[in-house]
Amino acid sequence: MEKVWRHCETTGARGRTATLKVKFSDFELITRSRSVAIIDSESDLSGLALDLLKQLLPPKKAIRLLGISVSGFTDPEPDEDQLPLMLDEFSVRE
C-alpha cells in the first residue's frame, strides 16, 4: 500500500476509488471497491483498504495475494493555459 501511495504523492495524483484484489490459494480472484469524494492521504487509502478487507473476514479459504489500487483520478489543479469553450457562438437560435 505504501508503494501505491508513494506513486500518488510523487505524481500528485488523487483518486476517488480504492480497489482491493484478493487471490485465493486455489487462484480464484475477486475484487472489492469503494468510492469516496477523494483519497487525499495514505491514511485515507489504508482506511479504505482495511474496510474492504474486513468484509472478507474471516476468509473461507487461504489467501495467497492481496493488492490495492487507486482509480478514478481527478485533476487537482485545472490547467490554467486551457482556453475557455465559447458556446454562445455555436448556440442554435430560433
Secondary structure, 3 states (H helix, E strand, C coil): CHHHHHHHHHHCCEEEEEEEEEEECCCCEEEEEEEEEEECCHHHHHHHHHHHHHCCCCCCCCEEEEEEEEECCECCCCCCCCCCCCCHHHCCCC
